[in-house]
Amino acid sequence: MRPLLDLLRPDGDNPHVLMYPAMTPLPLVGSGPAERALDALLGRTRAAVLQQLVQRRTTSELARDLDISLPSVSEHTRTLRAAGLITTERDGKAVLHSVTGLGADLLRSGG
């Protein structure tokens, strides 16, 4: 019998690769408890802000839809932007926020 390392070494004489599925999902995969995990990771309000930004929204729209203050929205969006989960751009006087690919991946894996 060959050693396991030889089986994993894809060289000319042995092009085999050993693969098997993981038995335990990541903590943020699935629904139900995973959604609570996302809330625990980001905080309930920040997770809600991220979820709202699947569609581009202004700071005022976020404040209205989530029933939180404008300064609170600004704080949450600043943190999410620093983490690379959202982008922000100006359009005249409006400030528009939207989720990044990384943020969308986190949402998909977390709820």
Disulfide bonds with the S-S distance in Angstrom:
none
